[in-house]
Amino acid sequence: MVKGKSLLIGAGILVTIVILLISSMGSFEVEAVSKAPDQTPSYQFRPDIITFDMLKDTFKTVFLHDKHTDALEKKKKDCTICHLDENGRMSLKFMRTKEVSQEELTQIYCDNCTKCHSEIIAAGEKAGPTKCDEFQKERPLIKSSRMPFGFDKSLHYRHYKAQKNKCERCHHEYDQKNKKLFYAKNKEGTCRYCHKKEAQEPASEKRIYMRQAFHLACVDCHLKTMAKNMFAGPVTCRGCHDIKEQKKIEKVDKVPRIKRKQPDIVLIKTGDDKGLETQMYRVPFGHKAHERYNDNCRVCHHADLQSCAGCHTLTGSEKGKYVKLKDAMHMPGTKQSCMGCHEANMHNKACAGCHASMEKDRQQDSAACMKCHMAPLKKSTGVLYQAGERKLARMMPEIWQAIFGTKHDTVDIPKKVIIKEISDRYEPVELEHRKIVYYLQKKINDSKLASYFHPVGTTFCRGCHHNSPASGNPPKCASCHGKPFNEKHLFMPGLKGAYHLQCMGCHNEMGIEKPANVDCKGCHIEKNSKPSIEAKVQG
């Protein structure tokens, strides 16, 4: 009996211990236990996360930069608490101005960070870790929301104006012989041309990578400007790299053209340097006109501001990564090529109604090439001097416009078209044909690019009548698409499929809401439909 009682008491103690263990586990791992296995944890997104990559073998931690600068600002302290002076400007390195060994770097962080935190805690305030091993704790619920940042035309102009047109304040080149920076007038380009995303240049040139260059130049300039009690740009991480802050940046509506002695219009060569041996006619390119439609020069000039043919030769070169000239100009899927940029515009709602359903690898006729590769005048053959080339480049579009310019064909556009070939369940559909034509024509007239490539008024008719030549009296859809689906032609839908693919697809791509692309009754009226209850009541 005593033995039985002791067993019961032991079992009770064991159950109590298990309960206590479970409850204690819950108190230690509240975040993990309180969430279901398939529940996504709630992350805090910040643009100021800095990882200590140089300490990856020693530390595993992140640093919240803005959290520290905000704390320092409350104490009326600035960046000099952590960053030393280096040749008259702030060093980006922490408490040093030169590279040190990993052991020395670890000691610098441990000594300075723990010392600062200890002093703050001694003053009765909250602070970070005071021991080195405490920095290694992970922060699993913090993720980076850092957005890339760069200059557009508006922000560039604001700096240009604030610096009183002194481009040398930011732009420079490197003299390898004398090992110093200098300003090259009329050769200004983006910092990214020299300062790459990662450090790639030989250490002897001391060329810093892009992120360092931007922070050294921009943050240092902003700090010095603010020290003079003048308005300046941001000096915190969120000021540039937070998406909400980026949207607050003031935009200049009409940005004057950047002055760099760039040409208004040029002839893009398609052959050798002398312009004698060419595979295609040269292309007059409106450089000034294209500047208006891009935020920066890098959209086209991705490596430098020289001619495309300098890197992309007819046969390809190592400098141009063996991308041939014709491919650089015609490559789809990239905005750095002419055709790729133009095709990207086809995805706009105003254009997608027609172009989304067109074959991507369709073979265009030679007349389409002539829109860009214009035949020059006979007297212009031979070697042309620069002045002659520019004059010819200006003349050729005018000549082309006079011969092949936009023509609105005097065709009789039907006001309505009755579609009745397959009207069994529904009444025939009245298509507002003329209204659709005028709507599409307005969209084309609103775009210079579309107007240029749709010179004939009936060109856009091929958006619906896709396999017919442009004319005022194209064949009906039923000429190709039969009422039943033809199993011998898998890629040609039947008549009902053709109508719905074309009409519904266009409404969807162009964002037309009335009638919606899935609203059957928006286009179709059922035959012998009974009056609704509401209609009977009103009757």
Rosetta blueprint (number, residue, H / E / L):
1 M L
2 V H
3 K H
4 G H
5 K H
6 S H
7 L H
8 L H
9 I H
10 G H
11 A H
12 G H
13 I H
14 L H
15 V H
16 T H
17 I H
18 V H
19 I H
20 L H
21 L H
22 I H
23 S H
24 S H
25 M H
26 G H
27 S H
28 F H
29 E L
30 V H
31 E H
32 A H
33 V H
34 S L
35 K L
36 A L
37 P L
38 D L
39 Q L
40 T L
41 P L
42 S L
43 Y L
44 Q E
45 F E
46 R E
47 P L
48 D L
49 I E
50 I E
51 T E
52 F L
53 D H
54 M H
55 L H
56 K L
57 D L
58 T L
59 F L
60 K L
61 T L
62 V E
63 F E
64 L E
65 H H
66 D H
67 K H
68 H H
69 T H
70 D H
71 A H
72 L H
73 E H
74 K H
75 K L
76 K L
77 K L
78 D L
79 C H
80 T H
81 I H
82 C L
83 H L
84 L L
85 D E
86 E E
87 N L
88 G L
89 R E
90 M E
91 S L
92 L L
93 K L
94 F L
95 M L
96 R L
97 T L
98 K L
99 E L
100 V L
101 S L
102 Q H
103 E H
104 E H
105 L H
106 T H
107 Q H
108 I H
109 Y H
110 C H
111 D H
112 N H
113 C H
114 T H
115 K H
116 C H
117 H H
118 S H
119 E H
120 I H
121 I H
122 A H
123 A L
124 G L
125 E L
126 K L
127 A L
128 G L
129 P L
130 T L
131 K L
132 C H
133 D H
134 E H
135 F H
136 Q H
137 K L
138 E L
139 R L
140 P L
141 L L
142 I E
143 K E
144 S E
145 S L
146 R L
147 M L
148 P L
149 F L
150 G L
151 F L
152 D L
153 K H
154 S H
155 L H
156 H H
157 Y H
158 R H
159 H H
160 Y H
161 K H
162 A H
163 Q L
164 K L
165 N L
166 K L
167 C H
168 E H
169 R H
170 C L
171 H L
172 H L
173 E E
174 Y E
175 D E
176 Q L
177 K L
178 N L
179 K L
180 K E
181 L E
182 F E
183 Y L
184 A L
185 K L
186 N L
187 K L
188 E L
189 G L
190 T L
191 C H
192 R H
193 Y H
194 C L
195 H L
196 K L
197 K L
198 E L
199 A L
200 Q L
201 E L
202 P L
203 A H
204 S H
205 E H
206 K L
207 R L
208 I L
209 Y L
210 M H
211 R H
212 Q H
213 A H
214 F H
215 H H
216 L H
217 A H
218 C H
219 V H
220 D H
221 C H
222 H H
223 L H
224 K H
225 T H
226 M H
227 A H
228 K L
229 N L
230 M L
231 F L
232 A L
233 G L
234 P L
235 V L
236 T L
237 C H
238 R H
239 G H
240 C H
241 H H
242 D L
243 I H
244 K H
245 E H
246 Q H
247 K H
248 K L
249 I L
250 E L
251 K L
252 V L
253 D L
254 K L
255 V L
256 P L
257 R L
258 I L
259 K L
260 R L
261 K L
262 Q L
263 P L
264 D L
265 I L
266 V E
267 L E
268 I E
269 K L
270 T L
271 G E
272 D L
273 D L
274 K L
275 G L
276 L L
277 E L
278 T E
279 Q L
280 M L
281 Y L
282 R L
283 V E
284 P E
285 F E
286 G L
287 H H
288 K H
289 A H
290 H H
291 E H
292 R L
293 Y L
294 N L
295 D L
296 N L
297 C H
298 R H
299 V H
300 C L
301 H L
302 H L
303 A L
304 D L
305 L L
306 Q L
307 S L
308 C H
309 A H
310 G H
311 C L
312 H L
313 T L
314 L L
315 T L
316 G L
317 S L
318 E L
319 K L
320 G L
321 K L
322 Y L
323 V L
324 K L
325 L H
326 K H
327 D H
328 A H
329 M H
330 H H
331 M L
332 P L
333 G L
334 T L
335 K L
336 Q L
337 S L
338 C H
339 M H
340 G H
341 C H
342 H H
343 E H
344 A H
345 N H
346 M L
347 H L
348 N L
349 K H
350 A H
351 C H
352 A H
353 G H
354 C H
355 H H
356 A L
357 S L
358 M L
359 E L
360 K L
361 D L
362 R L
363 Q L
364 Q L
365 D L
366 S H
367 A H
368 A H
369 C H
370 M L
371 K L
372 C L
373 H L
374 M L
375 A L
376 P L
377 L L
378 K H
379 K H
380 S H
381 T L
382 G L
383 V L
384 L L
385 Y L
386 Q H
387 A H
388 G H
389 E H
390 R H
391 K H
392 L H
393 A H
394 R H
395 M H
396 M H
397 P H
398 E H
399 I H
400 W H
401 Q H
402 A H
403 I H
404 F H
405 G L
406 T L
407 K E
408 H L
409 D L
410 T L
411 V L
412 D L
413 I L
414 P L
415 K L
416 K L
417 V E
418 I E
419 I E
420 K L
421 E L
422 I L
423 S L
424 D L
425 R L
426 Y E
427 E L
428 P L
429 V E
430 E E
431 L E
432 E L
433 H H
434 R H
435 K H
436 I H
437 V H
438 Y H
439 Y H
440 L H
441 Q H
442 K H
443 K H
444 I H
445 N H
446 D L
447 S L
448 K H
449 L H
450 A H
451 S H
452 Y H
453 F H
454 H L
455 P L
456 V E
457 G L
458 T L
459 T H
460 F H
461 C H
462 R H
463 G H
464 C L
465 H L
466 H L
467 N L
468 S L
469 P L
470 A L
471 S L
472 G L
473 N L
474 P L
475 P L
476 K L
477 C H
478 A H
479 S H
480 C L
481 H L
482 G L
483 K L
484 P L
485 F L
486 N L
487 E L
488 K L
489 H L
490 L L
491 F L
492 M L
493 P L
494 G L
495 L H
496 K H
497 G H
498 A H
499 Y H
500 H H
501 L H
502 Q H
503 C H
504 M H
505 G H
506 C H
507 H H
508 N H
509 E H
510 M H
511 G L
512 I L
513 E L
514 K L
515 P L
516 A L
517 N L
518 V L
519 D L
520 C H
521 K H
522 G H
523 C H
524 H L
525 I L
526 E E
527 K L
528 N L
529 S L
530 K L
531 P L
532 S L
533 I H
534 E H
535 A H
536 K H
537 V H
538 Q H
539 G L
